[in-house]
């Protein structure tokens, strides 16, 4: 098996590899992963078939995420997962690295030196049925405009614990819908994205000053969608999780957040109510 850095020509191979394990990465999602400051590594067999992958995403300063860690079922047990993960760690050696672990992947991450620092709550919904939400007269929720990018990046930076300029620019371009929340002085105090995949409309990131506003953003992103929905909620947002469960969402998993080169989560201000995805955190 040859370990290589992947590029746009490998998009179909990455989509096929994702589908082989039941994940729903599509071409748009792969394009965001392949954008600047992100690298994807993987193994190819003698026929050129892609049989493993792992993406490492550099953010603006000292954080990185690892996602899309896949080994084709026919090629497991040969150390490919370990080798591709080591390549990602080597690429991000000067950064604190975070990932959200699957049950299958966690033993490998333990061996590589990752430790559990937090968890997220994965929710799925077949039919959205929200409770009646009271309006908040002091705010407005509007469609995002390109001139608001820097404000969104600043809000996301303090919520996530690191600026993610390139990622957010590309993610907004990929989004199905992007909303901003303004206060009575027209200052942007929150935002939310939805990403339409092959299976789910994923709602995130959602950043808001409080749970009530987060609920209103989620409702606006979800209300006109007729298909399946997904949200991934960081720990510490029990009130939002109660709202989701009242609205037709079911918690299906509670995977750990793991880290290397650090023993704790980055400093956050508790305004990150849903994450972008398990690949990005």
C-alpha positions as CSV (number, residue, x, y, z in Angstrom):
1,X,0.0,0.0,0.0
2,X,1.3,3.5,-0.9
3,X,0.6,6.4,1.4
4,X,0.0,9.6,-0.6
5,X,-1.3,13.1,-0.2
6,X,-4.7,13.3,-2.0
7,X,-6.1,16.0,-4.2
8,X,-9.1,17.0,-6.3
9,X,-8.6,14.0,-8.6
10,X,-9.3,11.7,-5.7
11,X,-12.7,13.2,-4.9
12,X,-14.7,10.2,-6.3
13,X,-12.4,7.8,-4.5
14,X,-13.0,9.6,-1.2
15,X,-16.8,9.6,-1.7
16,X,-16.7,5.9,-2.6
17,X,-14.5,5.1,0.4
18,X,-16.9,7.1,2.7
19,X,-19.9,5.2,1.3
20,X,-18.2,1.8,1.9
21,X,-18.4,2.4,5.7
22,X,-21.9,4.0,5.6
23,X,-20.8,7.6,5.8
24,X,-22.4,10.3,3.6
25,X,-19.6,12.5,2.4
26,X,-20.4,14.0,-1.0
27,X,-18.3,16.0,-3.5
28,X,-19.1,19.3,-1.8
29,X,-17.9,18.1,1.6
30,X,-14.7,16.6,0.1
31,X,-14.1,19.9,-1.7
32,X,-14.2,21.8,1.6
33,X,-11.8,19.3,3.2
34,X,-9.4,19.7,0.2
35,X,-9.4,23.5,0.5
36,X,-6.4,25.6,1.6
37,X,-4.9,24.7,4.9
38,X,-6.5,21.2,4.8
39,X,-4.7,18.1,3.7
40,X,-6.0,14.6,3.2
41,X,-3.7,11.5,3.2
42,X,-4.6,8.0,2.2
43,X,-3.4,4.6,1.0
44,X,-3.9,3.3,-2.5
45,X,-3.6,-0.3,-3.5
46,X,-1.8,-1.6,-6.6
47,X,-4.8,-0.9,-8.8
48,X,-5.0,2.7,-7.6
49,X,-8.1,2.2,-5.5
50,X,-8.2,4.4,-2.4
51,X,-8.5,2.2,0.7
52,X,-7.8,4.6,3.6
53,X,-8.1,8.3,4.4
54,X,-7.6,10.9,7.1
55,X,-8.0,14.6,6.8
56,X,-6.1,17.1,8.9
57,X,-7.5,20.7,9.1
58,X,-5.3,23.6,10.2
59,X,-7.0,26.5,11.8
60,X,-5.6,30.0,12.0
61,X,-3.0,29.7,14.8
62,X,-2.4,26.7,17.1
63,X,-5.3,24.2,16.7
64,X,-6.0,21.4,14.2
65,X,-8.7,18.9,13.7
66,X,-8.5,15.4,12.3
67,X,-11.5,13.8,10.5
68,X,-12.6,11.4,7.8
69,X,-10.5,8.6,9.3
70,X,-11.5,5.6,7.2
71,X,-10.0,2.2,6.4
72,X,-11.8,0.1,3.9
73,X,-13.2,-3.1,5.5
74,X,-11.1,-5.3,3.2
75,X,-7.9,-3.7,4.3
76,X,-8.2,-3.6,8.0
77,X,-5.7,-5.2,10.3
78,X,-2.6,-4.1,8.3
79,X,-1.7,-0.9,10.2
80,X,-3.1,1.5,7.6
81,X,-5.1,3.4,10.1
82,X,-2.1,3.9,12.3
83,X,0.1,5.0,9.5
84,X,-2.3,7.5,8.0
85,X,-3.0,9.0,11.5
86,X,0.8,9.3,12.2
87,X,1.1,11.2,8.9
88,X,-1.6,13.7,10.1
89,X,0.0,14.1,13.5
90,X,3.4,14.7,11.9
91,X,1.8,17.4,9.6
92,X,0.3,19.1,12.6
93,X,3.1,18.5,15.0
94,X,3.3,22.1,16.3
95,X,-0.5,22.3,17.1
96,X,-3.0,21.0,19.6
97,X,-4.9,18.4,17.7
98,X,-8.6,17.4,18.3
99,X,-10.8,14.7,16.9
100,X,-14.2,13.1,17.6
101,X,-13.7,9.4,18.0
102,X,-15.8,6.5,16.7
103,X,-16.0,3.4,18.9
104,X,-13.9,1.5,16.3
105,X,-11.3,4.2,16.1
106,X,-10.8,5.0,19.8
107,X,-8.5,2.1,20.6
108,X,-6.1,3.3,17.9
109,X,-6.2,6.9,19.1
110,X,-5.5,5.7,22.7
111,X,-2.4,3.9,21.4
112,X,-1.3,7.0,19.6
113,X,-1.4,9.1,22.7
114,X,-4.8,10.9,22.4
115,X,-6.8,11.4,25.6
116,X,-10.5,12.1,26.2
117,X,-11.1,15.8,26.9
118,X,-14.8,16.2,26.3
119,X,-17.8,14.7,24.4
120,X,-20.5,15.7,21.9
121,X,-24.1,14.5,21.5
122,X,-25.2,13.4,18.1
123,X,-28.9,13.9,17.3
124,X,-30.9,12.8,14.3
125,X,-34.5,13.8,13.3
126,X,-36.8,12.2,10.7
127,X,-39.5,14.8,11.1
128,X,-39.0,18.1,12.7
129,X,-41.9,19.2,15.0
130,X,-40.8,22.2,17.1
131,X,-42.7,23.5,20.1
132,X,-44.0,27.0,19.7
133,X,-41.2,29.4,20.3
134,X,-41.7,32.9,21.6
135,X,-40.3,35.7,19.5
136,X,-37.6,38.0,20.9
137,X,-38.4,41.6,19.9
138,X,-34.8,42.8,20.5
139,X,-33.3,40.7,17.8
140,X,-33.7,40.0,14.1
141,X,-32.6,36.9,12.1
142,X,-31.6,37.6,8.5
143,X,-29.8,36.0,5.6
144,X,-26.0,36.3,5.7
145,X,-24.3,38.8,3.4
146,X,-20.7,38.5,2.3
147,X,-19.7,41.8,3.9
148,X,-20.4,40.2,7.3
149,X,-17.7,37.5,7.0
150,X,-15.2,39.1,9.4
151,X,-17.9,39.5,12.0
152,X,-18.9,35.9,11.7
153,X,-15.2,34.8,11.9
154,X,-14.7,36.8,15.1
155,X,-17.8,35.3,16.8
156,X,-16.8,31.8,15.8
157,X,-13.3,32.4,17.0
158,X,-14.3,33.1,20.6
159,X,-17.0,30.4,20.6
160,X,-14.7,27.7,19.1
161,X,-11.5,28.7,20.8
162,X,-9.6,29.5,17.6
163,X,-10.2,31.5,14.5
164,X,-11.2,29.4,11.5
165,X,-11.1,31.9,8.6
166,X,-10.4,29.7,5.6
167,X,-12.7,27.0,6.8
168,X,-15.7,29.3,7.5
169,X,-15.3,31.1,4.2
170,X,-15.5,27.8,2.3
171,X,-18.2,26.4,4.6
172,X,-20.4,29.4,4.0
173,X,-20.0,28.9,0.3
174,X,-21.0,25.3,0.7
175,X,-24.0,26.0,2.9
176,X,-27.6,25.5,2.1
177,X,-28.5,28.4,4.3
178,X,-26.6,30.9,6.4
179,X,-28.3,33.2,8.9
180,X,-27.1,36.0,11.2
181,X,-28.7,37.3,14.3
182,X,-28.6,41.1,15.0
183,X,-29.3,42.9,18.2
184,X,-31.3,46.2,18.4
185,X,-28.2,48.1,17.4
186,X,-27.7,46.0,14.3
187,X,-24.6,44.3,15.8
188,X,-24.2,40.6,14.8
189,X,-24.5,38.5,17.9
190,X,-25.0,35.0,16.5
191,X,-25.2,32.9,13.3
192,X,-26.0,29.5,12.0
193,X,-25.3,27.3,8.9
194,X,-27.1,24.4,7.4
195,X,-25.3,21.9,5.1
196,X,-27.3,19.7,2.8
197,X,-25.7,16.3,2.4
198,X,-26.9,13.1,0.7
199,X,-28.7,11.9,3.8
200,X,-29.1,14.8,6.3
201,X,-29.4,18.5,6.5
202,X,-26.8,19.2,9.1
203,X,-27.3,22.3,11.3
204,X,-24.1,23.8,12.5
205,X,-22.2,25.6,13.6
206,X,-24.8,27.5,15.6
207,X,-23.4,30.3,17.7
208,X,-25.7,32.4,20.0
209,X,-25.5,34.4,23.2
210,X,-28.1,32.1,24.9
211,X,-30.2,29.0,24.4
212,X,-33.4,30.8,23.4
213,X,-31.6,32.5,20.4
214,X,-29.9,29.2,19.5
215,X,-33.3,27.5,19.4
216,X,-34.7,30.2,17.1
217,X,-31.7,29.8,14.7
218,X,-32.2,26.1,14.6
219,X,-35.9,26.5,14.0
220,X,-35.3,28.8,11.1
221,X,-32.7,26.5,9.5
222,X,-34.9,23.4,10.0
223,X,-38.5,24.5,9.5
224,X,-38.7,24.3,5.7
225,X,-36.7,21.1,5.3
226,X,-38.8,18.0,4.5
227,X,-36.0,15.4,5.0
228,X,-33.8,14.2,7.8
229,X,-31.9,16.5,10.1
230,X,-28.7,16.2,12.1
231,X,-27.1,18.3,14.9
232,X,-24.0,17.6,17.0
233,X,-24.2,19.4,20.4
234,X,-21.2,20.1,22.6
235,X,-21.4,19.1,26.3
236,X,-22.9,21.6,28.7
237,X,-26.0,22.5,26.7
238,X,-28.7,20.4,28.4
239,X,-31.5,23.0,27.8
240,X,-30.9,22.9,24.1
241,X,-30.8,19.1,24.1
242,X,-34.2,19.1,25.9
243,X,-35.5,21.4,23.1
244,X,-34.2,19.1,20.4
245,X,-35.8,16.1,22.0
246,X,-39.2,17.9,22.2
247,X,-38.8,18.8,18.5
248,X,-38.4,15.2,17.2
249,X,-34.7,14.7,17.5
250,X,-33.3,11.5,19.0
251,X,-29.8,11.2,20.6
252,X,-28.1,8.3,18.8
253,X,-24.5,8.6,20.1
254,X,-22.3,10.5,22.6
255,X,-18.8,10.2,21.1
256,X,-15.7,11.4,23.0
257,X,-13.6,14.4,21.9
258,X,-10.0,13.4,22.1
259,X,-6.8,15.4,21.9
260,X,-3.0,15.2,21.6
261,X,-0.4,17.9,22.4
262,X,-2.9,19.2,25.0
263,X,-4.9,17.8,27.9
264,X,-7.9,20.2,27.7
265,X,-10.3,21.8,25.4
266,X,-9.4,25.3,24.1
267,X,-10.9,28.2,26.1
268,X,-14.5,28.9,24.9
269,X,-17.3,31.3,25.9
270,X,-20.1,28.7,25.9
271,X,-21.8,30.2,22.8
272,X,-21.1,27.3,20.5
273,X,-24.4,25.4,20.6
274,X,-23.9,23.0,17.7
275,X,-20.7,22.1,15.9
276,X,-20.0,22.2,12.2
277,X,-19.5,18.5,12.0
278,X,-17.6,15.7,13.7
279,X,-14.7,16.2,11.2
280,X,-14.3,19.9,12.1
281,X,-15.5,20.2,15.7
